[in-house]
Amino acid sequence: MSGAGRAPVKPRVIAALACMAALGLAGTMAVGAVANSEADAVAPADAAPAQRIVTLAPHLAELVYAAGAGDRLAGTVEWSDYPPAAQQLPRVGDAFRVDLESLAIRRPDLLLAWRGGNPDHLLEQLEDRGYRVVALAPERLDDIALHLETIGRLAGTPEPAAEAAARYRAELAALRAAQAGKRQLRVFYQVSWRPLYTVGGRQLISEVIALCGGRNVFEDLGALAPAVGIEAVIARNPEVILAASAQRGELQQWRRWPTIEAVAQGQLHAVDGDLVVRASPRILGGIRQVCAALDTARAELPGIESASPRD
């Protein structure tokens, strides 16, 4: 990178970086440190449904609404902005910290946490204070349907949650079928420009790229949100470069390296960062955007047909 002064980071980029930084911590946290994990998230048959839920990540608030339990939400964290009703919820902190006084005022009987995003020590602290914590880990696209069903059981809304899960599974299956057999493209996903962050092979965005017939050029990296160098991107020579729409301007910085095939062929595409990052049913919209970008590339790259089968 050049030695020019550091450009200011826009709030949306900060949010994306916070999300990715949280994901990056997942590989260093002890597994199983929180007692109430996904494995024991189902309430006993005689347990009363949660009445006052606080979510500790934006995607969890989205899941609660999608599971038909939005009226049970008593609070959430910063960057929870969907659906619009979530914007009116009281804030108790962010993905990394919780204001204990604000949380106590909300009087939650259930905290929904993000295993791998919220620090384990924070969740342990909350349990030590007597809160019921259920931590969900979205590792695969299929997990989103499971989490909808889990939240439905916890909140006493199993029917609408099951319906939402069924719709999600059906749409995901349709997307997979529509993309099957398409020519694989090398893809680089840019999380931020300075510093240059991408996603490793265990991050949901990498699975989204694969579903659309692409291959994340950094899928071999173990970190979920690794920092990489310009030289590494040049060496892996992606055919498509993707970035969040909030970074549309930064995406154009790649034009300084015309030897990269994606740059030479004009395959620099912006997608909605919230849709591809958040593990909620809205990720289906992110998948459609990524697939549309790759289909455009297949139509425009020389010697590639948009629906040609893999060799």
Legacy VTK file of the C-alpha trace (Angstrom):
# vtk DataFile Version 3.0
C-alpha trace
ASCII
DATASET POLYDATA
POINTS 311 float
0.000 0.000 0.000
1.055 3.552 -0.508
2.410 5.744 2.238
-0.475 8.205 1.962
-2.310 9.246 5.093
-4.813 6.831 6.509
-8.284 7.451 5.138
-11.098 7.897 7.654
-13.130 4.765 8.214
-16.854 5.163 7.566
-19.307 4.022 10.259
-20.654 1.176 8.098
-17.112 -0.069 7.516
-16.465 0.116 11.240
-19.533 -2.038 11.771
-18.330 -4.579 9.221
-14.878 -4.626 10.758
-16.346 -5.083 14.221
-18.350 -8.020 12.934
-15.358 -9.543 11.172
-13.059 -8.886 14.104
-15.476 -10.747 16.315
-15.466 -13.611 13.846
-11.694 -13.566 13.813
-11.625 -14.094 17.553
-13.523 -17.352 17.231
-10.452 -19.364 16.389
-8.708 -18.316 19.603
-11.514 -18.831 22.108
-11.927 -21.908 24.227
-14.770 -24.093 23.042
-17.439 -25.022 25.548
-16.605 -22.321 28.079
-20.261 -21.265 28.286
-22.567 -23.797 29.881
-25.727 -22.970 27.926
-24.661 -23.694 24.371
-26.645 -24.665 21.299
-26.614 -28.306 22.362
-28.803 -27.585 25.394
-30.714 -24.610 24.008
-34.052 -26.433 23.928
-36.026 -25.614 27.046
-37.467 -28.463 29.139
-41.056 -29.317 28.342
-42.307 -27.575 31.489
-40.146 -24.455 31.061
-42.017 -21.211 30.523
-41.293 -19.416 27.240
-38.948 -16.463 27.485
-40.833 -13.183 27.851
-37.981 -10.659 27.872
-35.177 -11.473 25.440
-32.011 -9.467 24.905
-29.883 -10.230 21.844
-26.120 -9.652 21.833
-25.609 -9.438 18.048
-27.557 -7.766 15.200
-28.276 -11.008 13.364
-29.806 -12.512 16.508
-32.349 -9.697 16.699
-33.235 -10.423 13.068
-33.684 -14.108 13.896
-35.971 -13.352 16.845
-38.230 -11.227 14.643
-38.188 -13.848 11.885
-39.129 -16.530 14.443
-42.255 -14.565 15.363
-40.968 -13.420 18.754
-40.190 -9.769 18.082
-42.647 -8.685 20.759
-40.481 -10.515 23.320
-37.388 -8.402 22.600
-36.477 -6.157 25.519
-33.123 -4.944 24.197
-30.271 -5.498 21.784
-26.848 -4.119 20.819
-25.437 -1.487 18.485
-25.883 -1.934 14.711
-29.165 -3.827 15.191
-31.146 -2.048 12.488
-33.387 -4.661 10.865
-36.307 -4.937 10.745
-37.035 -1.225 11.290
-38.629 -2.015 14.668
-35.211 -3.160 15.903
-33.936 0.391 15.606
-36.235 1.410 18.453
-34.979 -1.211 20.910
-32.875 -0.092 23.891
-29.136 -0.724 23.471
-27.179 -2.605 26.130
-23.734 -2.448 24.486
-22.171 -4.027 21.408
-20.738 -7.384 20.349
-17.720 -6.994 22.647
-19.050 -5.338 25.793
-22.275 -5.058 27.741
-23.369 -2.173 29.959
-24.434 -4.185 33.010
-26.585 -1.391 34.407
-28.485 -1.006 31.124
-28.893 -4.771 30.911
-30.253 -5.012 34.456
-32.851 -2.341 33.666
-34.137 -4.516 30.799
-34.745 -7.455 33.242
-34.167 -10.186 30.629
-35.071 -13.791 31.302
-33.009 -14.915 28.283
-29.839 -13.610 26.664
-29.236 -14.820 23.115
-25.515 -14.708 22.389
-23.256 -15.302 19.407
-20.699 -18.006 20.085
-17.531 -17.033 18.248
-18.542 -13.373 18.116
-19.278 -12.378 21.709
-16.168 -13.010 23.852
-16.477 -16.121 26.018
-15.335 -14.229 29.110
-18.270 -11.835 28.647
-20.783 -14.664 28.420
-19.263 -16.346 31.477
-19.540 -13.065 33.388
-23.192 -12.775 32.465
-23.880 -16.340 33.577
-22.082 -15.699 36.856
-24.517 -12.839 37.435
-27.422 -15.235 37.100
-28.519 -14.557 33.543
-29.664 -17.413 31.349
-27.379 -17.370 28.300
-27.948 -19.403 25.150
-25.073 -19.058 22.682
-25.662 -19.961 19.029
-22.841 -20.479 16.528
-23.725 -19.878 12.855
-21.081 -21.955 11.100
-23.003 -23.040 7.994
-25.856 -21.632 5.935
-28.040 -24.538 7.059
-27.575 -23.472 10.696
-29.795 -20.426 10.165
-32.906 -22.606 9.877
-31.888 -24.547 12.985
-31.436 -21.305 14.915
-34.890 -20.104 13.896
-36.366 -23.316 15.269
-34.317 -23.083 18.464
-35.450 -19.512 19.105
-39.042 -20.529 18.417
-38.840 -23.201 21.103
-37.219 -20.847 23.602
-39.682 -18.014 22.976
-42.808 -20.144 22.717
-43.362 -19.412 19.014
-42.574 -22.802 17.465
-45.133 -22.600 14.653
-44.091 -19.286 13.045
-40.454 -20.207 13.628
-40.922 -23.556 11.875
-42.664 -21.818 8.974
-39.805 -19.317 8.653
-37.256 -22.141 8.793
-39.117 -24.091 6.114
-39.257 -21.051 3.814
-35.554 -20.452 4.337
-34.641 -24.073 3.596
-36.783 -24.109 0.445
-35.275 -20.878 -0.903
-31.747 -22.006 -0.060
-32.320 -25.330 -1.832
-33.671 -23.506 -4.892
-30.614 -21.252 -5.009
-28.283 -24.236 -4.735
-30.100 -26.016 -7.559
-30.026 -22.938 -9.788
-26.271 -22.491 -9.340
-25.243 -26.140 -9.653
-22.839 -26.952 -12.464
-21.709 -23.428 -13.256
-18.103 -22.764 -14.197
-16.063 -22.027 -11.071
-14.525 -18.558 -10.745
-11.719 -17.343 -8.492
-13.167 -14.746 -6.098
-11.655 -12.288 -3.636
-13.955 -10.748 -1.014
-12.769 -7.431 0.418
-14.008 -6.717 3.933
-12.067 -3.460 4.287
-9.377 -1.622 2.364
-7.115 -0.177 5.061
-6.210 -2.512 6.589
-7.004 -5.028 3.851
-9.170 -7.751 5.376
-10.811 -10.714 3.668
-12.557 -13.927 4.760
-11.128 -17.396 5.281
-12.666 -20.678 4.251
-14.685 -21.185 7.451
-16.603 -17.911 7.187
-20.192 -17.917 5.877
-19.276 -15.579 3.022
-16.912 -18.231 1.707
-19.793 -20.720 1.619
-21.952 -18.131 -0.158
-19.255 -17.737 -2.806
-19.018 -21.517 -3.194
-22.801 -21.860 -3.531
-22.660 -19.358 -6.400
-20.022 -21.395 -8.196
-17.013 -19.433 -6.996
-13.903 -20.287 -5.011
-12.657 -17.948 -2.314
-9.004 -17.447 -3.251
-8.142 -17.335 0.464
-10.245 -20.331 1.489
-7.097 -22.077 2.718
-6.556 -19.532 5.505
-7.570 -20.724 8.957
-8.566 -17.341 10.365
-12.151 -16.353 9.728
-11.237 -12.740 8.997
-7.536 -12.595 8.031
-5.557 -9.525 7.049
-3.808 -9.965 3.699
-1.470 -7.944 1.517
-1.921 -6.520 -1.962
0.867 -8.787 -3.176
-1.006 -11.876 -1.946
-4.126 -10.847 -3.853
-2.067 -10.243 -7.005
-0.468 -13.676 -6.632
-3.826 -15.432 -6.325
-5.176 -13.478 -9.317
-8.947 -13.476 -8.699
-11.301 -13.289 -11.658
-13.869 -11.414 -9.553
-13.417 -8.978 -6.663
-16.377 -8.375 -4.347
-16.815 -5.775 -1.608
-19.628 -4.314 0.458
-21.516 -1.514 -1.260
-20.373 0.875 1.492
-16.861 0.380 0.073
-17.752 1.032 -3.521
-15.144 3.802 -3.717
-12.415 1.709 -2.088
-13.228 -1.118 -4.507
-12.054 1.083 -7.365
-8.579 1.277 -5.812
-7.880 -2.085 -7.450
-7.671 -0.364 -10.843
-4.101 0.493 -9.877
-3.197 -3.188 -10.407
-4.385 -4.023 -13.947
-2.464 -7.308 -13.997
-5.162 -8.836 -11.776
-7.640 -10.556 -14.081
-10.678 -9.156 -12.251
-9.322 -5.656 -12.798
-8.348 -6.225 -16.413
-11.838 -7.536 -17.198
-13.729 -4.969 -15.117
-15.146 -7.525 -12.665
-15.267 -5.346 -9.527
-18.685 -5.808 -7.906
-20.358 -4.306 -4.836
-22.905 -6.249 -2.772
-24.909 -5.384 0.338
-22.516 -6.074 3.194
-25.246 -6.569 5.803
-26.930 -9.223 3.682
-23.816 -11.341 3.189
-22.412 -10.924 6.722
-25.419 -11.473 8.952
-26.507 -15.052 9.626
-30.237 -14.426 9.249
-32.779 -15.271 6.523
-31.776 -12.060 4.751
-28.540 -13.765 3.730
-30.615 -15.260 0.896
-30.672 -11.775 -0.625
-26.908 -11.586 -0.240
-26.546 -14.935 -1.997
-28.626 -13.656 -4.907
-26.419 -10.580 -5.208
-23.196 -12.593 -5.144
-24.573 -15.092 -7.667
-25.691 -12.262 -9.956
-22.197 -10.745 -9.816
-20.583 -14.074 -10.706
-23.093 -14.666 -13.504
-22.205 -11.246 -14.911
-18.550 -12.206 -14.812
-19.231 -15.513 -16.579
-21.056 -13.636 -19.321
-18.293 -11.074 -19.770
-15.042 -12.940 -19.150
-13.525 -14.236 -22.382
-14.061 -17.931 -23.107
-16.635 -18.465 -20.328
-20.274 -19.379 -20.835
-22.637 -18.379 -18.055
-23.956 -21.884 -17.404
-21.201 -24.171 -18.644
-20.611 -27.255 -16.450
-17.430 -27.666 -14.485
-14.727 -29.794 -16.056
LINES 1 312
311 0 1 2 3 4 5 6 7 8 9 10 11 12 13 14 15 16 17 18 19 20 21 22 23 24 25 26 27 28 29 30 31 32 33 34 35 36 37 38 39 40 41 42 43 44 45 46 47 48 49 50 51 52 53 54 55 56 57 58 59 60 61 62 63 64 65 66 67 68 69 70 71 72 73 74 75 76 77 78 79 80 81 82 83 84 85 86 87 88 89 90 91 92 93 94 95 96 97 98 99 100 101 102 103 104 105 106 107 108 109 110 111 112 113 114 115 116 117 118 119 120 121 122 123 124 125 126 127 128 129 130 131 132 133 134 135 136 137 138 139 140 141 142 143 144 145 146 147 148 149 150 151 152 153 154 155 156 157 158 159 160 161 162 163 164 165 166 167 168 169 170 171 172 173 174 175 176 177 178 179 180 181 182 183 184 185 186 187 188 189 190 191 192 193 194 195 196 197 198 199 200 201 202 203 204 205 206 207 208 209 210 211 212 213 214 215 216 217 218 219 220 221 222 223 224 225 226 227 228 229 230 231 232 233 234 235 236 237 238 239 240 241 242 243 244 245 246 247 248 249 250 251 252 253 254 255 256 257 258 259 260 261 262 263 264 265 266 267 268 269 270 271 272 273 274 275 276 277 278 279 280 281 282 283 284 285 286 287 288 289 290 291 292 293 294 295 296 297 298 299 300 301 302 303 304 305 306 307 308 309 310
